[in-house]
Amino acid sequence: MPKVVETQSMLLQVLILVFFVLSASVKNGNAGITSTFIRSEWPSNDIPLDHEVFAVPKGHNAPQQVHITQGDYNGKAVIISWVTPDEPGTSKVQYGVSKKNYDFTAEGAVRNYTFYNYTSGYIHQCLVDGLEYDTKYYYKIGNGDSYREFWFQTPPKINPDTPYKFGIIGDLGQTYNSLATLEHYMQSGAQAVLFVGDLAYADRYMYNDVGIRWDTWGRFVERSAAYQPWMWSVGNHEIEYMPYLGEVIPFKSYLNRYPTPHLASKSSSPLWYAIRRASAHIIVLSSYSPFVKYTPEWEWLQEELERVDREKTPWLIVLMHVPIYNSNEAHFMEGESMRAVFEEWFVHYKVDVIFAGHVHAYERSYRISNIHYNVSGGDCYPAADESAPVYITVGDGGNQEGLAERFRDPQPDYSAFREASYGHSTLEIKNRTHALYHWNRNDDGKKVPTDAFVLHNQYWGSNLRRRKLKKHHLRSVVGRVSSF
Ligand SMILES: [Fe+2]
């Protein structure tokens, strides 16, 4: 073949290839991946009451359902909560920095509540404060021979470059799938849980079984929650509005059982609050409390966002139950009302990541926003926005309602990755600029990391600040060298 003809033929082949690549990408838009993984679903039945994971600890009136959560704004306190089944007993916590050496004592309070004809055990809540940072504490609760001992580690002091690893779990319930999620999470090495709502699914039961299933769930999560703090947020399964049982006070069981440090962040309700931990500022919102303009939650969030100091806590994380960006048929558009109210703030304050639950599947968005939409304008579609958060739905803990397997087709451009299976996430903060994120699919009992990416900090990622940081490092290195 003459050289000119050969070149023309090669050019034609390249053009054909380019055409196919371009037409394929046009067909797929910018949308991400819908995983082809199909989970052979285990039965989503709750674990029976007599299973060992719900075992009642031995001894008369022994403390059970032990769990801890952060007790203040900065991580120098914990709230320890437990239940004694037969009599109030003591609400005292003995604690110290070496095993069996309990040099300190904190005094808590006890309460109980009724739900239909069920009367709860005696619920103890004790604030243990004034702790040292980055220290392992041992603690002891209960009376006589029935006492029990646990331990926890306080976080490092607030510092922009402190590494810290969070786990994210949602919609857990108490099935065998829930157990797999919990066990896999406990192997992850994460130091605290950010829980995105829907705890026990006790509201799927009737009469006294509602209370009984709150108790089994408390014993179920104790294996983790007694040793490291779980930061709680509410889901719809905590509302428990059951007029047919004569129960109409929303969140009655949840509020009696799962305290939060809301006063420390100037919140008027345990349902929305904020904490700072290591290098993160975590804001917890309630999808099921009024949040439109001028409501307490709206007013509080406006003020809390102003309190965020990215120079001290570079990572700004928001938790809520109902996802704002979701492309599953389940609960589609349910987050739209909160998006309309809060999305502009999330973009303005450069929130790094927003975790939600509710949808029993996994999904991650690109950085997008829809803040230009107004009812009289034409722009009404999410667009790429570098200042916007990444939205992640982790409502796949494994509860008895099963998976949300029907994603909308085609996959919207805002959706980067989605898969209908069970799992949990981890967010491993490395320093002020980088964090590693993983979503771990359970894969029928095996822990399989499935979605992973490097999260760049929204505040310290800006070119100007990066340059400033580099200059600062250079100066401190020069300073160190010159001091030798
Ligand atoms: Fe939910």
Boltz pocket constraint, residues with backbone or C-beta under 6 A from the ligand:
constraints:
  - pocket:
      binder: B
      contacts: [[A, 171], [A, 198], [A, 235], [A, 236], [A, 237], [A, 321], [A, 357], [A, 358], [A, 359]]
      max_distance: 6.0
